């Protein structure tokens, strides 16, 4: 049998001591310890060693309880009638929960600390412990009060108080007051953790903390081995980062020159007798394959919050990315792009609020080391608040496979520069990797209606069907979704993004089709403007280098990268009062400000009072039919079958993000 207050409000008293009836322990020792506990509660000390409010396990502050004169009064504590009838009725039926809350927080709190620690503690430890507790009170408490509590008070509390007062008057009143008045006074134990004022309309997130983090101090402790280990363990596979890394980099080798047998290699498919993928050519082999035996040379340069890529119907919560760099053989990058599943798709996009709140809170943390610790938890080991909301660690194998996110490489170890795309799969009990076509990245010849490319007709139809994603003048929101048949083997710096040149080399029929579509959309852009916009917004290499500076029409110019990259691994710039890996002009002036606007709009709408709403029934099934529930596909499943499944899975989901841009990986 526990003391009354612990039994009644255990969630408010995480430090409650449970006193069990029956044989007492050593009287003096038990009493002194109980008294000491009471004394300490008046000047609670946190784990950090500072006096002040108590803390729960997750660090949430809880206001000190203090004391009550009557609770220290032995006669009153044992008075069942007073406790069971008067207190129960008053507590249960009072309509003024605010008054009770203030009294509890002020009078009860202040008095309880002193009396409990001093008077009651000493009395209980000395007099009560030696004599009364061992003999009289022990028997009385265990028999008389215990029976009465179990019968009279228990029935009254369970029936009257539980069914009527607690469920109706007290439940409703206490729920409101606890969250507002009482919650604020008592330490907000059961309310949302304070995330630094994101419900304040004047609160603006720091883009270099809440949208991209490039401080080297925040990157400490992140390694390729760590990321690949967690990617495997989160999907119940054996963590073998050396094997998984080898599978990724071995894809740049031929089967004959492979570091490991099996897996994905660049000559697995031949196109016109030459290595290729999805019907498009690919350079093979490349020097990058020499990275396969060693994953120790990689280092982190950025955490990237792509919450702006969240599906408009809430079928997912956007992407979370980590960029790794390696200069051992030249310049090479691996970008883990995890698409985060919505743990409650029936709630719609509102259920994604915990991810946004996590990132918003990063703006309130000045210490980059602490920000890094928060990020490592969210991405790898699991962040307590995100876990409580149903989110797995971001770097999960299920978040980077068919039907979710992806892994991309960006490498200069060999010429020409190239970008490729991969997905996680299973190989027995280990995490494997297979190369896949680069999403939404069209091959320049398909823009020429006279090129004779086998996929040309289908890709030109796909371009026309999705052209509306390019008519905006906001460079951050331009996009062009394309059919899977249009995804190239790689996005290389070899002229493959010269869409305007290819368009102008055709018969003119496709130009006319584009012009007609633009007129239908009410746009005065030219077909060449559209080709240039597609080269910038839907071609990886175009955005990274070849299309930068292009005239996009309407006086809009494609923003600049930092020479093939948007985060520079060898050059530091000052940001947030310290050194950071430098970012491109495109990120700084175009992309981040727009992502900030999208993020702020979401926070204003959902962070303070998230309202569940879902109008797309297929979005509800996304969690259960997608990889988060179904798991990873087997590495030996034919690529065409996996791509077909992915297309069917995504067909019924929102084709736009919360920003209104086409869903894509860029």
C-alpha positions as CSV (number, residue, x, y, z in Angstrom):
1,X,0.0,0.0,0.0
2,X,1.5,3.3,-1.0
3,X,1.0,6.6,0.7
4,X,-2.1,8.4,-0.6
5,X,-0.6,11.1,-2.8
6,X,1.8,8.8,-4.6
7,X,-1.1,6.5,-5.4
8,X,-3.3,9.2,-6.6
9,X,-1.0,11.3,-8.7
10,X,2.0,9.1,-9.6
11,X,2.6,10.9,-12.9
12,X,3.2,14.1,-11.0
13,X,5.4,12.6,-8.4
14,X,8.2,10.8,-10.2
15,X,10.2,10.8,-7.0
16,X,7.4,9.3,-4.8
17,X,8.7,6.8,-2.2
18,X,6.5,3.8,-1.9
19,X,5.9,2.7,1.8
20,X,4.7,-0.8,2.1
21,X,2.7,-2.0,5.1
22,X,3.8,-5.1,7.0
23,X,7.1,-5.7,8.7
24,X,9.1,-2.4,9.0
25,X,12.8,-2.3,8.3
26,X,15.2,-0.9,10.9
27,X,13.2,1.8,12.5
28,X,15.7,4.6,12.9
29,X,17.4,4.0,9.6
30,X,14.1,3.9,7.7
31,X,12.8,6.9,9.4
32,X,16.0,8.9,8.9
33,X,16.1,8.0,5.3
34,X,12.5,8.9,4.8
35,X,13.1,12.2,6.6
36,X,16.2,12.9,4.6
37,X,14.2,12.4,1.4
38,X,11.6,14.8,2.5
39,X,14.3,17.4,3.4
40,X,16.0,17.0,0.0
41,X,12.7,17.5,-1.8
42,X,12.5,21.1,-0.6
43,X,15.8,21.9,-2.3
44,X,15.8,19.4,-5.1
45,X,19.1,19.0,-7.0
46,X,19.1,18.1,-10.7
47,X,21.4,15.6,-12.3
48,X,23.6,18.5,-13.4
49,X,24.3,19.4,-9.8
50,X,22.4,22.7,-9.7
51,X,19.8,23.3,-7.1
52,X,16.4,23.9,-8.4
53,X,13.4,22.0,-9.9
54,X,13.4,18.3,-10.1
55,X,14.1,16.7,-13.5
56,X,12.4,13.7,-15.1
57,X,14.5,11.1,-16.9
58,X,14.3,13.1,-20.1
59,X,15.5,16.3,-18.4
60,X,12.1,18.0,-18.2
61,X,12.0,20.3,-15.2
62,X,9.4,19.6,-12.5
63,X,8.6,22.1,-9.8
64,X,9.5,21.1,-6.3
65,X,6.7,19.8,-4.2
66,X,7.2,21.4,-0.9
67,X,5.0,20.4,2.0
68,X,1.8,20.2,3.8
69,X,1.2,20.7,7.5
70,X,-1.7,18.3,7.7
71,X,0.2,15.6,5.8
72,X,2.9,15.9,8.4
73,X,0.3,15.5,11.1
74,X,0.2,11.8,11.8
75,X,-3.3,11.9,13.1
76,X,-4.7,13.5,10.0
77,X,-2.8,11.2,7.6
78,X,-4.5,8.2,9.2
79,X,-7.9,9.8,9.2
80,X,-9.8,7.9,6.5
81,X,-13.0,9.9,6.8
82,X,-11.2,13.2,6.2
83,X,-9.1,11.8,3.4
84,X,-11.7,9.6,1.8
85,X,-14.8,11.7,2.1
86,X,-13.9,15.4,2.6
87,X,-10.8,15.5,0.4
88,X,-12.1,13.1,-2.2
89,X,-15.4,15.0,-2.6
90,X,-13.8,18.4,-2.5
91,X,-11.0,17.4,-5.0
92,X,-13.4,15.5,-7.3
93,X,-16.3,17.9,-7.3
94,X,-14.6,21.3,-7.1
95,X,-15.4,23.4,-10.1
96,X,-12.6,25.7,-9.6
97,X,-9.6,23.6,-10.7
98,X,-7.6,26.8,-11.1
99,X,-8.0,27.6,-7.4
100,X,-7.1,24.1,-6.4
101,X,-4.2,24.1,-8.8
102,X,-2.9,27.4,-7.4
103,X,-3.4,26.1,-3.8
104,X,-1.7,22.8,-4.6
105,X,1.2,24.6,-6.3
106,X,1.6,27.3,-3.7
107,X,0.2,26.5,-0.3
108,X,0.6,22.7,-0.5
109,X,3.9,22.9,-2.4
110,X,5.6,25.4,-0.1
111,X,4.4,23.9,3.1
112,X,5.0,20.3,2.1
113,X,8.8,20.8,1.5
114,X,9.5,22.3,4.9
115,X,7.2,20.3,7.1
116,X,7.7,17.0,5.2
117,X,11.5,17.5,5.4
118,X,11.7,18.7,8.9
119,X,8.7,18.0,11.1
120,X,7.2,15.0,9.5
121,X,10.6,13.5,8.5
122,X,12.0,13.7,11.9
123,X,8.8,12.6,13.6
124,X,8.5,9.7,11.2
125,X,12.1,8.7,11.5
126,X,12.5,9.0,15.2
127,X,9.3,8.7,17.3
128,X,7.0,7.2,14.7
129,X,9.7,4.9,13.3
130,X,10.8,3.5,16.7
131,X,7.5,3.0,18.3
132,X,4.3,3.7,16.5
133,X,5.4,2.4,13.1
134,X,6.8,-0.8,14.4
135,X,3.9,-1.6,16.7
136,X,0.7,0.5,16.8
137,X,0.8,2.3,13.5
138,X,2.1,-0.7,11.6
139,X,-0.8,-2.8,12.7
140,X,-3.3,0.0,12.4
141,X,-2.1,1.1,9.0
142,X,-1.9,-2.4,7.7
143,X,-5.2,-3.6,9.0
144,X,-7.7,-0.8,9.9
145,X,-6.6,2.0,7.5
146,X,-5.6,-0.5,4.8
147,X,-8.9,-2.2,4.9
148,X,-10.8,1.1,5.0
149,X,-8.8,2.5,2.2
150,X,-9.3,-0.7,0.2
151,X,-13.0,-0.9,0.9
152,X,-14.6,2.5,1.8
153,X,-12.2,4.9,0.0
154,X,-11.4,2.5,-2.8
155,X,-15.1,2.0,-3.6
156,X,-15.9,5.6,-3.3
157,X,-12.9,6.7,-5.4
158,X,-13.5,3.9,-7.9
159,X,-17.3,4.4,-8.2
160,X,-18.3,7.9,-7.4
161,X,-15.1,9.8,-8.0
162,X,-14.0,7.6,-10.9
163,X,-17.2,7.3,-12.8
164,X,-18.8,10.7,-12.3
165,X,-16.6,13.4,-10.9
166,X,-13.2,12.3,-12.4
167,X,-14.6,11.4,-15.8
168,X,-16.7,14.5,-16.1
169,X,-16.1,17.6,-14.0
170,X,-12.6,16.9,-12.7
171,X,-11.3,15.1,-15.8
172,X,-12.3,17.9,-18.1
173,X,-11.4,20.7,-15.8
174,X,-8.1,19.2,-14.7
175,X,-7.1,18.3,-18.3
176,X,-7.5,21.9,-19.4
177,X,-6.0,23.5,-16.3
178,X,-3.2,21.0,-16.1
179,X,-2.1,21.8,-19.6
180,X,-2.4,25.5,-19.1
181,X,-2.4,27.0,-15.6
182,X,-1.4,24.0,-13.5
183,X,1.0,22.7,-16.1
184,X,2.9,25.9,-16.3
185,X,3.0,26.3,-12.5
186,X,3.9,22.7,-11.8
187,X,6.7,22.4,-14.4
188,X,4.8,21.2,-17.5
189,X,5.6,17.5,-16.8
190,X,2.8,16.2,-19.0
191,X,2.7,18.9,-21.6
192,X,4.9,19.1,-24.7
193,X,8.5,19.9,-24.1
194,X,9.4,23.5,-24.5
195,X,11.0,23.8,-27.9
196,X,12.2,27.3,-27.6
197,X,9.2,29.3,-28.7
198,X,8.2,27.8,-32.0
199,X,4.5,28.6,-31.2
200,X,5.5,32.3,-30.9
201,X,4.5,34.0,-34.2
202,X,7.7,36.1,-34.0
203,X,10.0,33.0,-33.6
204,X,12.1,32.6,-36.7
205,X,14.2,29.5,-37.2
206,X,17.9,29.9,-37.9
207,X,18.6,28.4,-41.3
208,X,22.1,27.3,-40.4
209,X,20.8,25.4,-37.4
210,X,17.3,24.2,-38.3
211,X,17.6,23.7,-42.0
212,X,21.2,22.8,-42.5
213,X,24.0,22.1,-40.0
214,X,27.6,22.3,-41.2
215,X,29.5,23.1,-38.1
216,X,32.4,20.7,-37.8
217,X,31.8,20.6,-34.0
218,X,28.3,19.4,-34.6
219,X,29.6,16.6,-36.9
220,X,31.8,15.0,-34.2
221,X,31.1,11.4,-33.6
222,X,29.6,10.7,-37.0
223,X,31.3,8.1,-39.2
224,X,30.4,6.0,-42.2
225,X,30.6,2.9,-40.1
226,X,28.2,4.4,-37.5
227,X,25.6,5.3,-40.2
228,X,25.7,2.0,-42.0
229,X,25.6,0.1,-38.8
230,X,22.4,1.9,-37.7
231,X,20.9,1.6,-41.2
232,X,21.2,-2.2,-40.8
233,X,20.3,-2.6,-37.1
234,X,17.1,-0.5,-37.4
235,X,15.7,-3.1,-39.9
236,X,16.9,-6.1,-37.8
237,X,19.8,-6.9,-40.0
238,X,23.4,-7.7,-38.9
239,X,25.4,-4.5,-38.7
240,X,28.3,-5.1,-41.1
241,X,29.3,-1.7,-42.3
242,X,32.4,-2.9,-44.1
243,X,30.2,-5.2,-46.2
244,X,27.6,-2.6,-47.0
245,X,30.1,0.1,-47.9
246,X,31.9,-2.4,-50.2
247,X,28.7,-3.1,-51.9
248,X,28.1,0.6,-52.5
249,X,31.6,1.4,-53.9
250,X,32.0,-1.9,-55.7
251,X,29.2,-0.9,-58.0
252,X,31.8,1.3,-59.8
253,X,33.8,-1.9,-60.7
254,X,33.1,-4.4,-63.3
255,X,32.2,-8.0,-62.3
256,X,35.6,-9.1,-63.3
257,X,37.3,-6.4,-61.2
258,X,35.0,-6.6,-58.3
259,X,36.3,-6.4,-54.7
260,X,33.5,-8.8,-53.6
261,X,31.6,-11.4,-55.5
262,X,27.9,-10.7,-56.0
263,X,26.2,-7.4,-55.5
264,X,25.7,-4.6,-58.1
265,X,28.4,-3.9,-60.7
266,X,28.5,-1.3,-63.5
267,X,28.5,-3.9,-66.3
268,X,25.6,-6.0,-65.0
269,X,23.5,-4.6,-67.9
270,X,24.7,-3.9,-71.4
271,X,23.2,-1.2,-73.7
272,X,24.2,-1.7,-77.3
273,X,27.1,-3.8,-76.1
274,X,28.3,-1.2,-73.6
275,X,27.8,-1.0,-69.8
276,X,24.5,0.8,-68.9
277,X,21.4,0.8,-66.8
278,X,17.7,1.3,-67.6
279,X,18.6,1.5,-71.3
280,X,21.1,4.4,-70.9
281,X,24.9,4.3,-71.1
282,X,27.2,4.5,-68.1
283,X,30.9,4.9,-67.7
284,X,32.4,1.6,-66.4
285,X,34.7,1.0,-64.5
286,X,35.7,4.1,-62.5
287,X,38.4,4.8,-60.0
288,X,35.8,5.2,-57.2
289,X,35.7,1.4,-57.0
290,X,39.0,1.5,-55.2
291,X,37.2,2.9,-52.2
292,X,35.4,-0.5,-51.6
293,X,37.9,-2.0,-49.1
294,X,38.1,1.0,-46.8
295,X,35.3,3.1,-45.3
296,X,37.5,4.9,-42.8
297,X,38.3,7.9,-45.1
298,X,34.8,9.4,-45.0
299,X,33.9,12.3,-42.8
300,X,30.6,14.2,-42.3
301,X,30.1,17.8,-43.6
302,X,26.4,18.4,-43.3
303,X,23.1,17.4,-41.8
304,X,20.3,18.6,-44.0
305,X,16.6,19.1,-43.1
306,X,14.5,18.6,-46.2
307,X,11.1,18.8,-44.4
308,X,10.0,20.9,-47.4
309,X,9.9,17.6,-49.4
310,X,7.1,16.2,-47.2
311,X,4.2,15.0,-49.2
312,X,1.2,17.3,-49.3
313,X,-1.1,14.4,-48.1
314,X,1.2,13.5,-45.2
315,X,2.0,10.1,-46.7
316,X,5.6,10.9,-45.6
317,X,7.3,13.6,-43.6
318,X,10.0,14.7,-46.0
319,X,13.6,13.8,-46.1
320,X,16.5,14.0,-43.7
321,X,20.0,13.9,-45.1
322,X,23.6,13.4,-44.2
323,X,26.5,14.3,-46.5
324,X,29.8,12.4,-46.2
325,X,33.0,13.4,-48.0
326,X,36.2,11.5,-48.9
327,X,39.3,13.0,-50.4
328,X,41.5,9.9,-50.4
329,X,41.4,9.4,-54.2
330,X,40.3,12.9,-55.2
331,X,36.9,14.1,-54.2
332,X,33.9,11.9,-53.5
333,X,30.7,12.3,-51.7
334,X,27.9,10.0,-50.4
335,X,24.5,11.6,-49.5
336,X,22.1,9.5,-47.4
337,X,18.7,10.8,-48.2
338,X,16.2,9.2,-45.8
339,X,12.5,9.7,-46.6
340,X,10.7,9.7,-43.2
341,X,7.5,7.6,-43.0
342,X,4.5,9.2,-41.2
343,X,3.8,7.1,-38.1
344,X,0.2,8.2,-38.1
345,X,-0.9,8.7,-41.8
346,X,-4.6,8.9,-40.8
347,X,-3.7,12.2,-39.1
348,X,-2.2,13.6,-42.3
349,X,0.6,16.1,-42.4
350,X,-0.1,17.2,-38.9
351,X,1.5,14.0,-37.6
352,X,4.8,15.1,-38.9
353,X,4.9,18.0,-36.5
354,X,7.3,16.3,-34.0
355,X,10.0,16.2,-36.8
356,X,9.5,19.9,-37.4
357,X,9.5,20.7,-33.7
358,X,12.8,18.8,-33.3
359,X,14.5,20.9,-35.9
360,X,12.9,24.2,-34.7
361,X,14.4,23.5,-31.3
362,X,17.9,23.3,-32.8
363,X,17.6,27.0,-33.4
364,X,17.5,27.6,-29.6
365,X,20.7,25.6,-28.9
366,X,23.8,27.8,-29.1
367,X,26.4,25.1,-28.5
368,X,27.1,23.2,-31.7
369,X,28.3,20.2,-29.7
370,X,24.9,19.9,-28.1
371,X,23.2,20.4,-31.4
372,X,25.3,17.6,-32.8
373,X,24.3,15.3,-29.9
374,X,20.7,16.0,-30.6
375,X,21.2,15.2,-34.3
376,X,23.1,12.0,-33.7
377,X,20.2,10.8,-31.6
378,X,17.6,11.8,-34.2
379,X,19.5,10.3,-37.1
380,X,21.1,7.2,-35.5
381,X,20.4,6.0,-32.0
382,X,16.9,7.4,-31.7
383,X,15.8,10.7,-30.1
384,X,13.5,10.2,-27.0
385,X,10.9,12.7,-28.1
386,X,10.8,11.5,-31.7
387,X,10.7,7.9,-30.5
388,X,7.8,8.7,-28.2
389,X,6.0,10.2,-31.2
390,X,6.5,7.0,-33.3
391,X,9.5,7.9,-35.4
392,X,12.3,5.5,-35.9
393,X,15.9,6.9,-36.3
394,X,16.2,8.7,-39.6
395,X,19.1,6.6,-40.9
396,X,17.1,3.4,-41.2
397,X,17.5,1.1,-44.1
398,X,13.8,1.2,-44.7
399,X,14.0,4.9,-45.3
400,X,16.4,4.5,-48.2
401,X,15.0,1.8,-50.4
402,X,12.4,1.3,-53.1
403,X,9.3,3.3,-52.2
404,X,11.1,5.6,-49.8
405,X,14.4,7.5,-50.0
406,X,17.8,6.8,-51.6
407,X,21.5,7.1,-51.4
408,X,23.4,9.2,-54.0
409,X,27.1,9.5,-54.8
410,X,28.7,12.6,-56.2
411,X,32.3,11.9,-57.3
412,X,35.3,13.5,-59.0
413,X,37.8,10.7,-58.4
414,X,37.5,10.0,-62.2
415,X,36.4,12.1,-65.2
416,X,33.8,13.1,-66.0
417,X,32.2,14.1,-62.8
418,X,29.1,11.9,-62.2
419,X,26.2,11.4,-59.8
420,X,24.6,8.0,-59.3
421,X,21.7,6.7,-57.2
422,X,21.3,3.6,-55.0
423,X,18.9,1.8,-52.7
424,X,19.3,-0.5,-49.7
425,X,18.3,-4.1,-50.1
426,X,18.8,-7.3,-48.0
427,X,21.4,-9.9,-48.7
428,X,20.7,-12.7,-46.4
429,X,21.0,-11.2,-42.9
430,X,23.1,-8.2,-44.0
431,X,22.4,-4.8,-45.6
432,X,23.2,-4.7,-49.3
433,X,23.1,-1.9,-51.9
434,X,22.0,-1.9,-55.5
435,X,22.4,0.8,-58.1
436,X,19.2,2.2,-59.6
437,X,18.4,4.8,-62.3
438,X,18.6,8.5,-61.3
439,X,15.1,9.6,-60.7
440,X,13.6,12.4,-62.9
441,X,16.9,12.8,-64.7
442,X,16.2,12.7,-68.4
443,X,18.7,11.9,-71.2
444,X,19.2,14.9,-73.5
445,X,18.6,12.9,-76.7
446,X,15.0,12.2,-75.7
447,X,14.3,15.9,-76.1
448,X,15.1,15.5,-79.8
449,X,12.2,13.9,-81.5
450,X,14.5,12.8,-84.3
451,X,17.0,11.0,-82.1
452,X,15.3,7.6,-82.4
453,X,16.0,6.8,-78.8
454,X,13.8,3.9,-77.7
455,X,12.4,5.8,-74.7
456,X,12.0,9.1,-76.5
457,X,8.3,8.9,-77.3
458,X,7.4,7.9,-73.7
459,X,9.7,10.5,-72.1
460,X,8.5,13.3,-74.3
461,X,4.9,12.4,-73.3
462,X,6.0,12.4,-69.6
463,X,7.7,15.8,-70.0
464,X,4.5,17.3,-71.5
465,X,2.3,15.8,-68.8
466,X,4.4,17.2,-66.0
467,X,5.4,20.5,-67.5
468,X,3.4,22.6,-65.0
469,X,6.1,22.0,-62.4
470,X,8.5,24.3,-64.3
471,X,6.3,27.4,-64.9
472,X,7.0,28.9,-61.5
473,X,9.7,31.6,-61.3
474,X,10.8,30.4,-57.9
475,X,14.0,28.4,-58.6
476,X,13.6,26.5,-55.3
477,X,10.2,25.1,-56.3
478,X,10.8,24.2,-59.9
479,X,10.6,20.5,-60.7
480,X,9.8,17.9,-63.3
481,X,8.6,14.5,-62.3
482,X,9.2,11.9,-65.0
483,X,8.2,8.3,-65.7
484,X,10.7,5.7,-64.4
485,X,11.7,4.8,-68.0
486,X,13.2,8.2,-68.3
487,X,15.7,7.8,-65.4
488,X,19.2,7.7,-66.7
489,X,22.0,5.4,-65.5
490,X,24.0,8.4,-64.2
491,X,24.0,12.2,-64.3
492,X,27.4,13.0,-65.7
493,X,29.2,16.1,-66.8
494,X,29.2,15.0,-70.4
495,X,26.7,17.2,-72.1
496,X,23.8,14.9,-71.2
497,X,21.9,17.9,-69.7
498,X,22.0,20.1,-72.9
499,X,18.2,19.8,-73.2
500,X,17.8,23.1,-75.1
501,X,20.3,22.1,-77.8
502,X,18.7,18.7,-78.2
503,X,15.2,20.3,-78.5
504,X,16.4,22.7,-81.1
505,X,18.0,19.9,-83.1
506,X,14.7,18.2,-83.6
507,X,12.0,18.6,-86.2
508,X,10.2,21.4,-84.3
509,X,7.2,19.2,-83.5
510,X,8.2,18.7,-79.9
511,X,8.8,22.5,-79.6
512,X,5.3,23.1,-80.9
513,X,3.9,20.6,-78.4
514,X,5.6,22.4,-75.5
515,X,4.4,25.8,-76.8
516,X,0.8,24.5,-76.9
517,X,1.1,23.1,-73.4
518,X,2.4,26.4,-72.1
519,X,-0.4,28.3,-73.8
520,X,-2.9,25.9,-72.1
521,X,-1.2,26.7,-68.7
522,X,-1.4,30.4,-69.5
523,X,2.4,30.9,-69.5
524,X,4.3,33.1,-71.8
525,X,7.6,31.1,-71.3
526,X,9.2,29.8,-74.4
527,X,10.0,26.1,-75.1
528,X,13.7,26.9,-74.7
529,X,13.0,28.4,-71.3
530,X,11.3,25.2,-70.3
531,X,14.2,23.1,-71.6
532,X,16.7,25.2,-69.6
533,X,14.5,25.0,-66.5
534,X,14.3,21.2,-66.8
535,X,18.1,21.1,-67.2
536,X,18.5,23.1,-64.0
537,X,15.6,21.7,-61.8
538,X,15.4,18.0,-62.9
539,X,18.9,17.1,-63.8
540,X,21.3,16.5,-60.9
541,X,24.4,17.6,-62.8
542,X,22.6,20.7,-64.1
543,X,21.8,22.0,-60.6
544,X,25.3,21.2,-59.4
545,X,27.1,22.8,-62.3
546,X,26.2,22.6,-66.0
547,X,23.0,24.6,-65.8
548,X,24.0,27.2,-63.3
549,X,23.8,30.7,-64.6
550,X,21.4,29.8,-67.4
551,X,18.7,32.2,-68.5
552,X,15.5,30.6,-67.3
553,X,13.1,33.2,-68.8
554,X,11.2,36.0,-67.0
555,X,14.5,37.5,-66.0
556,X,15.3,34.5,-63.8
557,X,18.8,33.1,-63.7
558,X,19.7,29.6,-62.4
559,X,21.7,30.2,-59.1
560,X,25.3,29.1,-58.7
561,X,26.8,26.1,-56.9
562,X,30.3,26.0,-55.5
563,X,31.7,24.2,-58.5
564,X,29.8,20.9,-58.6
565,X,28.9,20.9,-54.9
566,X,26.5,22.8,-52.7
567,X,28.5,22.1,-49.5
568,X,32.2,22.5,-49.7
569,X,34.3,19.9,-47.8
570,X,37.6,21.7,-47.8
571,X,36.7,25.3,-47.3
572,X,35.3,26.7,-44.1
573,X,33.4,29.9,-43.7
574,X,32.2,31.8,-40.6
575,X,28.6,31.1,-39.6
576,X,26.8,31.3,-36.3
577,X,29.9,32.7,-34.6
578,X,32.2,29.8,-35.6
579,X,33.6,27.9,-38.5
580,X,31.3,25.9,-40.8
581,X,31.7,24.0,-44.0
582,X,30.8,26.6,-46.7
583,X,27.6,26.4,-48.6
584,X,26.8,27.6,-52.2
585,X,25.2,30.8,-53.3
586,X,22.2,28.8,-54.5
587,X,21.7,27.3,-51.1
588,X,22.3,30.6,-49.2
589,X,20.2,32.9,-51.4
590,X,17.6,30.7,-53.0
591,X,17.0,27.3,-51.5
592,X,17.3,27.9,-47.8
593,X,15.2,31.1,-47.7
594,X,12.4,29.2,-49.5
595,X,12.7,26.1,-47.3
596,X,12.6,28.5,-44.3
597,X,9.3,30.0,-45.6
598,X,7.8,26.5,-46.0
599,X,9.0,25.4,-42.6
600,X,7.7,28.6,-40.9
601,X,4.3,28.2,-42.6
602,X,4.0,24.6,-41.4
603,X,5.0,25.5,-37.8
604,X,2.5,28.4,-37.7
605,X,-0.3,26.0,-38.9
606,X,0.5,22.8,-37.1
607,X,3.1,23.1,-34.3
608,X,0.9,24.9,-31.7
609,X,-2.3,23.0,-32.4
610,X,-2.0,20.1,-34.8
611,X,-5.3,19.2,-36.3
612,X,-5.5,15.7,-37.8
613,X,-7.0,15.6,-41.2
614,X,-6.6,13.1,-44.1
615,X,-8.6,13.1,-47.3
616,X,-6.5,10.6,-49.3
617,X,-7.3,7.0,-48.3
618,X,-4.2,5.7,-50.2
619,X,-2.0,7.9,-48.0
620,X,-3.3,6.0,-45.0
621,X,-2.1,2.8,-46.4
622,X,1.4,4.2,-47.2
623,X,2.8,3.2,-43.8
624,X,1.5,-0.3,-43.9
625,X,2.1,-1.1,-47.6
626,X,5.5,0.7,-47.8
627,X,9.0,-0.4,-46.7
628,X,8.6,0.9,-43.2
629,X,6.2,-2.0,-42.6
630,X,7.0,-4.5,-45.4
631,X,10.7,-4.2,-45.0
632,X,13.5,-4.2,-47.6
633,X,13.3,-6.1,-50.9
634,X,15.7,-8.9,-51.6
635,X,18.8,-8.0,-53.6
636,X,18.1,-10.7,-56.1
637,X,14.6,-9.4,-57.1
638,X,14.8,-8.2,-60.7
639,X,15.3,-4.4,-61.0
640,X,12.4,-4.0,-63.4
641,X,10.0,-5.7,-60.9
642,X,11.2,-3.4,-58.1
643,X,10.8,-0.2,-60.2
644,X,7.3,-1.3,-61.3
645,X,6.3,-1.9,-57.7
646,X,7.6,1.5,-56.6
647,X,5.7,3.3,-59.4
648,X,2.5,1.5,-58.4
649,X,3.0,2.3,-54.7
650,X,3.6,6.0,-55.3
651,X,0.9,6.5,-58.0
652,X,-1.9,7.0,-55.5
653,X,0.1,9.3,-53.2
654,X,0.3,13.1,-53.4
655,X,2.3,14.2,-56.4
656,X,3.1,17.6,-54.7
657,X,5.0,18.5,-51.6
658,X,3.8,20.8,-48.9
659,X,5.6,23.5,-50.8
660,X,3.6,22.8,-53.9
661,X,6.6,21.6,-56.0
662,X,6.6,18.2,-57.7
663,X,7.8,15.4,-55.5
664,X,11.4,14.4,-56.6
665,X,14.7,13.5,-55.0
666,X,16.3,16.9,-55.9
